[in-house]
């Protein structure tokens, strides 16, 4: 069983729990911080709201059905789709997408190797 780590994200409306391979959780946290730093520089009409990482932990047990656990690759795929859909006019959005896609590729490879 692979070692997993949990990244907890919070937006105004909700809390999300993302399960990441432990060796990649710090990358999601760093990516989230970088995206937040750059979001305000975007000039697009519809900039997405992005939750902030508020914690990481090694063990997580969700109680009840109000929240679900999101697989790391599913979260990154959703993030990539969201940022790919931004109609940016001046800021070089490609650099942010490159960072997202790099983590996406690493996670795809990890899942492929881990569950072959």
Secondary structure, 3 states (H helix, E strand, C coil): CCCEEEEEEECCCCEEEEEEECCCHHHHHHHHHHHHHHHCCCCCCCCCCCCEEEEEECCCCCCCCCCCEEEHHHHHHHHHHHHHCCCCCCCCHHHHHHHHHHHHHHHHHHHHHHCC
